[in-house]
Amino acid sequence: MGQLKQEITLLSGIGQLSTTLMGTGLFMIPAIAAGIAGHYSLWAWLILFVLICPVALTFAQLGKRYPNAGGTAYFVRQAFNPRLESAVAWLFVSVIPVGVPAAIALAAGFLQQLLPAPLDGNLSAQLITVALLVGVNLLGAKSSGHLQTAIALAIFALVGAFFWQGDVGMSDLHMPALESSALYSITTALAVMFWCFVGIEAFAHMGEEFKNPQRDFPIAIIIGCFVAGATYWACSVVILKFGAYGSAQFDSASIPWLSEQLFGANAKVLISIIGFSACFASVNLYTQSLSRMIWAQARAHKPQGKMARLSSRGVPLNATLSVGVVLALACLVGYLSGLDLEFFLKLANSVFVLVYLLAMLAAYKLLSGSAKWLAALSLVLCTLVFVCLGWSMLYALTIFSLFLFQGQKQAKKAQI
């Protein structure tokens, strides 16, 4: 058994988090939010950023004090007990079959436009995406960080080009006057927009691989969230200016439509490359974090097992390959059965919010002073969001309860 390599710098950390937060969301959420709240969606983005700040700052404090590949599960162990840690770890892993394949399907949709005829089918594009994910992850966190930083720069350049070519002026940046009648549409939009900041909990698994986690990890989280929030807001300004919202077509294709309007049909290939890269970056960090979660559990409970082995590059080899196999099988099942991806995204969202909630609960017990009260505020916010999920929160609660019950049974057997 070995230790993960500490090779993530501040810049690559910012790149990894910002591209993960933007990822699939940038290509659909601004248009959906605009369709719900119109120009008030600009206020909704600002409100969301203010709401997510306590959560991001709390994760930053946890990662600074407890850098570990176990992420939230490790925080829970420090605050409570190993049994609860194991339940949280497997809760996070349970997102593999329901959430990640949906994001892979979105990425594959862009990749299909770039593949030659024999390989441009939906399933083959998904499997190629999975293979690329495994390959990039096996290269190590340093190589992955460089790739995601490049993707982040490409996304910023695209949004900047929208501003320039779209002749966005000060009048377009004007915020509408807030009225009480807009409150419902803003809160409805916020429920959808929260998806854009799901990813901070996955980034917590990378804390152990920072060269200087105490200094760089919290800065990377704060700047990464700010960069993603600013990019979403800027993209929304352009979408509102050109009216690229309000229909099912725009919900998933507002960015390609804008690109064609501003740059012509020749921009289609470039947008497909950037779109695939952005979606790929989002899924990439989850692949990294999931493999490291499995490796961390193996290191803690079965240190001589195959899952605890690292490659010569300091990468959890068998854990990464296992995640890749499960992803490929999930994509195959989804393709053959025609299951509703939106349904699975709701299930995945419930897992993410519950993980956030448990992390904030652990933070409230572990931290002190102002950080403790910040964690308390974050805990209240996460609880409210979790309740607002409705029926889908039952999936996360059921999975978590099953793993917790299984852990209790094993603990009792060990005592006998």
N, C-alpha and C positions, 0 to 999 in steps of 0.2 A: 504494500500500500504506500502511497506517497501523498504529497500535498499539491494542490492546484497552484499553477504558476501565477505570481503576482506581476502582471504585465499590462494591465489596463491603465491608461493615462487619463488625466482629467478631460482632455479633448475627445478621446475616443469614447469615454464614458458618457459625455454630453451627447455625442453623435448616436450612440446606441439607444439611450433613453428617448431622445427627441424623435428619432425615426420610428421607434416602437409605438410611441404615443400617437404619432400621425398615421403611420401605416395605412391600414384599410380605411380608417375613419375619414381621412382627408378627401377621399374620392366619393363619399356619400353623405356624411353627417352634416356638413355645412348646408347642402341643398335641402336635406330633410328638415333641418332646424329652421331654415328660411321658409319652407313650405308651411311649417307650423306657426311660426311667430313673425314672419315677414321681417321688416327692418328692426323689430324688437329683438331679433336673434342676436344682434350686436351687443345688446345689453346682457342677454343670456350668457354669451361667451365670457363677458367680464365677471358676471356673478359666479359662473362655474369656476373660473380661475381663482376667485377669492375663496370659494368654498373648498377647493382642492388644496389650497396652500397649507392649511393646518395639517392635513393628511400627509402631504409631501414632506413638510418640515419634520413631522413625527417619524416618518420612515427614515429621513436623513439622520435624525438623532439615534435611532435604533441601529442603523447601518454603521454609524461612526463608532458607537460603543460596543457593538456586537457583530463585527464583520464575519459572516459565515455563509457557506454555500447552502445551508439549510433554510436561509431566508426566514420567512414568517414562522415556520415550524420550529426553528432554533430559538426565535424570540419567545415563543410560547413555552418551550422547554425551560428557558431561563426564568420565566415568570411563574410557571405552574409545575408541570411534571412531564416525564418522558411519554406517558400514555397519551396525554393530550397532544404532545408534539407529533407523535406518530399518526394520530387521527387527522391533524391539520396537513401533514405531509401528503398523505394519501388522498385527502380531499383535493389538494392542489393537483395531484397527478390525475385525478378523475376528470379533469378538464380536457385531457388528450382526446378521448373519443368523441366528445360533443362540441368542443369549441374550436380547437386548432384546425380540424379538417375544413370547417366552414371558411376560415380565413385562407386556407390553402386553395380552396375552390375559387375564391375571388382573385387570388394571385394568378391562378392557372388561366382565368379568363383573359388576362392581359397577355400571358405567355403564348396562348393559342394564336394570337395575331402575328407572332414572330417565328413560329415553328413551320417547317416544310410540311407539305401535304400528308405524308404518311404518319407524322407525329402530332398533327394539330388537333387531334381529338381531345375531348374534355378530360377523360380518364388518363390518357397518356401524358397530358400536360400536368395533371396533378401529381402523377408518379414521378415525373421529371423534377418537379418542384421539391418533392420529398427527398429525392436523391441529392439535389443541390443543397438542401438544408443540412443533411447529414454530412456531406462533403465539406461545406464551409465550417461546420462545428468541429469536425475532426482536425481542422487546421489550427484551432486554438482561438482563445478569446482575443488575442492581439490582432490576428488577421481579420477576424470577424468585426472587431471594433473599427479597423481601418475601412472595411467595406461599408459599414453603416454610416461612418462619417462622410464618405463620398456620396452615399445616397441622400443623406440629410442636405448636403450642399446642392445636390441636383434639385431637390424639392424646393429649397429656398430660391434657387435660380428660376424655377418655373413660376412660382408665385410672384417673384419680382418682375418677370417678363409679362405676366398678366397685368400688373400695375402699369408698367411702361407702355405696352402696346394698347392697353385698354384706356389709356389717358385718364387714369384715376386722379381726381382733383380733391381739393379740400371739401368741396360740397358733398362728395361721395363718402367722406369720412365723418360727416355730421351724424351725431347720435339723436334719434327721435326723442321727444319729451316723454318721460315716463308717466303713464296714466294707470289708474287702478284697473281699468278694463283690460289692460295688457297683462295683468298678473297671471291669469290662467294660462294664456298661450306661452308665456315665458317659462312657467313651471313645467308645463307639458313638454316643451322643447328641452329643458334641462334633464328630464328623465331619459331622453334619447341621447343627449350629448355627454352624459356621464361616461358612456362607452369610450370616449376619446381619451380619458385619463386612466383607463384600465391598463396597467402595464407597470406601474410603479412597484407593485408587489413582486412582479417577476424580476425586476431590476435588483431587488434586495438580495437575490441569490448570487449576484455577481460581486458583492462587497468584498469577499475574501480574495478576489483576483485583482483588486486595485493595488497599484504600487504603493500608494499612501492612502489607505482607506479612511483614516481619521481626518485627513485634510480634504481629500478629493471627492470622496463618496457623497457627502452632503451637498457640496457645491455642484456636483454633476446632477443631482436630483433637482435642485432648485433651478439651475439654469436650463436644464433639459425641459422641465415643465413650463418655464417662461417662454422658451423658444417655440415649443409646440403650441402653447396658447396663443402667442402672437401670430403664428402662421395660420392657425385656424381662423382667427379674427380677420386677418388680411384676405384670406381666401373667401370668406363670407362677404366682405365688402365688394369684391369683384362679381361674385355670384348674384348679389342683390342689384348691382349696377346694370348687369346685362339680363336680369330676369331669368336666370338659369335655374329655376326651381318651380315647384307647384304641380309637378306631374310625376308619375311613376318612372318615366324615362329619365328625368333629371335626377331622381333619387340616387341612381347608380352611375349615371353617365354625364353629370354636369361638367366635370373637368375635361373629358374628351370633346364635348360640344363646344365649350369655351375655346379650347385650343384650335378647333377647326374654324370657329368664327374669327379668331384673332390672327392665326398664323396660316390658315389654309389647310387643305386635305393632306398636304405633304407632311404635316406634323404628326400624323397618326402613329407612325412607327416610333417616333421619339416619345410620345405620350405613353405608348404601350410599354416601352422600356422603363420609363420612370414609374409608371403605375405598377408594373410587376416588381420593380426594385423596392418601392415603398411598402407594398404588401409583404414581400419577401422579408424585408427588414423587421417588420412587426412580428411575423411568425418565427423568425430566426432567434430572437431573444427568448421567446417562450420555449423553443427547442433546447436552447442552452440551459435555461433555468430548470426545466423539467428533468433533464439528464443530470444536472447537478443536485437536484433534490433527491433523486434516486440514489446517486452516489453518496450523498451525505447520510442518508438512512442506512446504506450498506456499511459505510465507514463506522457508524455508531453501533450497529447491531450485529453485523457480520463482516468484520474487517478483513477476513481472509477469503471472502467470497469473490466470485467473478465480477460482480457489480461494483466492487470497491477498487478495481484495478484502474490505473491511469495509463495512457499511452506515453510514448517518449516525448510528446509535446505537452504533457501534463493535462490531457483531456480525458474525461471519464469515457473510455472507449466503449465498453460493453453497454453502459447505460445509454449512451448516445445511439448506438445501433438498435437497442431495444425500443427506444422512443420512435426511431425511424420506421421500424417494422410495424408498430402499433398504428402509426400515422398512415402508412400505406394501406393497411387492412381497413382502417376506418374510412379512408377515401374510397376504397373498393366497395365496401358495404353501402356507403352513402350513394355512390353512383348506381349500383345495381338495384337498390330499393327505392330510389327517388325520394328519399326522406327530405322534409322541409328544413332547409338550412337556417331559416329565421327562427324556427322553433328551437333548434339546437343552440343558436346564439343566445337565446333567452336563458336556457339552462346554464350555459357557460357563464353568463353574466351573474347569475345567482351565486355561483361558486366564487367568482372574483370578489364580489361585494362581501360575502361572508369571510373570506380570507382577510380582506381589509379590516373588517370589524374585529376579528380575533387578534390581528396585529395591533390595533389601537387599544384593545383590552390589555394585551401584554405590555404595551408601552406605558399604560396608566400605572401598572404595578412596578415596572422596572425603572422608570424615569422619575426625576424629582424636580422640585422648583417649578419654574414657568413651563418647562417641557412637559411636566405631568399634567398641568392644566390645559395645555395645548392638546395633549393626548385625549383628555376628557371631552373637549370640544369636538375633536375628530371622531371619537366614539359615538357621540350623539348624532353627528351628521351621517355616519355610516349606518347607524341603526335606522334612521329615518329613510335613507335610500333603500335599505334592505326590505323594510316593510312595504315600501312603494312598489316593489317588484311584483307583488301579488302572488299568484299561484306558482310562479317559477321558483320562488324562494324555497318551496317545499322540496325541490330536487336537492339543493345544497344541504338543507337540514337533514334529509333522509340519508344521504351519503355520509355526512359527518357523523350522524348518530350510529350508523352501522359500523363504521370504522372505530368509533369510540367504544361501542359495545364489544366488538371483537377484541380490542385492546384490553378491556376489563377481564374478559374470559381468559386470555393468555396470561394475564397477571395473576389470576386466581390459581391457574394450573401450575405456575411457577412456584407459588407459595406452598402447594401440596407436596 
